[in-house]
Amino acid sequence: MSFNDPIAELLTRLRNAKKAKHRFVDIALSKARVQILSILKDKGFIENFLASDEKKKIRIFLRYNKDRRSVLRTLKRVSKPGRRRYCGYKDLRPVFGNMGISILSTSKGILEGNEAKKQKVGGELLCYIW
């Protein structure tokens, strides 16, 4: 089943897999999803992901602590197809007391909020993750 909003589908699949305590989840391949997942991997929210071009799938390995609680707490979609939210680099604020991240779609690609601030670029605010 395919949605009109691939980023919302990614966040929903991660949210559902986390709630069911799955070790991994498979989703359809897209460049935007791969960029978002590489940010999540760099920040330590997921263990790893494998992108397969011939199967057109991405397998995401979720990260849990030793008590089997997910490192991902909340995944919140901000900009939606019906209502886009844009912000400048000066408007970016810390997410959840600097324990979370914001992800933006900018003219320089999909960037994490602090990286967008460093590069002084704003854009569409895609989601908050903590």
URLINZI-V536379 format. One record per residue. N is the residue number from 1. NEAR is the number of other C-alpha atoms within 12 Angstrom. Layout:
BEGIN
n=N near=NEAR
n=N near=NEAR
END
This chain:
BEGIN
n=1 near=8
n=2 near=12
n=3 near=14
n=4 near=12
n=5 near=20
n=6 near=25
n=7 near=38
n=8 near=27
n=9 near=25
n=10 near=35
n=11 near=31
n=12 near=22
n=13 near=27
n=14 near=38
n=15 near=27
n=16 near=23
n=17 near=26
n=18 near=29
n=19 near=23
n=20 near=16
n=21 near=23
n=22 near=22
n=23 near=24
n=24 near=27
n=25 near=30
n=26 near=26
n=27 near=33
n=28 near=28
n=29 near=28
n=30 near=21
n=31 near=20
n=32 near=25
n=33 near=34
n=34 near=31
n=35 near=26
n=36 near=37
n=37 near=37
n=38 near=26
n=39 near=30
n=40 near=36
n=41 near=23
n=42 near=17
n=43 near=26
n=44 near=25
n=45 near=32
n=46 near=33
n=47 near=26
n=48 near=25
n=49 near=31
n=50 near=26
n=51 near=24
n=52 near=18
n=53 near=14
n=54 near=9
n=55 near=13
n=56 near=16
n=57 near=20
n=58 near=29
n=59 near=30
n=60 near=35
n=61 near=30
n=62 near=36
n=63 near=30
n=64 near=24
n=65 near=16
n=66 near=8
n=67 near=9
n=68 near=16
n=69 near=17
n=70 near=29
n=71 near=30
n=72 near=34
n=73 near=26
n=74 near=25
n=75 near=32
n=76 near=28
n=77 near=29
n=78 near=25
n=79 near=24
n=80 near=20
n=81 near=17
n=82 near=9
n=83 near=12
n=84 near=17
n=85 near=21
n=86 near=23
n=87 near=26
n=88 near=22
n=89 near=28
n=90 near=18
n=91 near=20
n=92 near=28
n=93 near=22
n=94 near=21
n=95 near=21
n=96 near=16
n=97 near=10
n=98 near=15
n=99 near=19
n=100 near=28
n=101 near=36
n=102 near=42
n=103 near=47
n=104 near=40
n=105 near=33
n=106 near=26
n=107 near=15
n=108 near=17
n=109 near=23
n=110 near=32
n=111 near=36
n=112 near=40
n=113 near=39
n=114 near=27
n=115 near=24
n=116 near=31
n=117 near=24
n=118 near=14
n=119 near=19
n=120 near=20
n=121 near=28
n=122 near=32
n=123 near=32
n=124 near=33
n=125 near=36
n=126 near=38
n=127 near=35
n=128 near=32
n=129 near=37
n=130 near=27
END
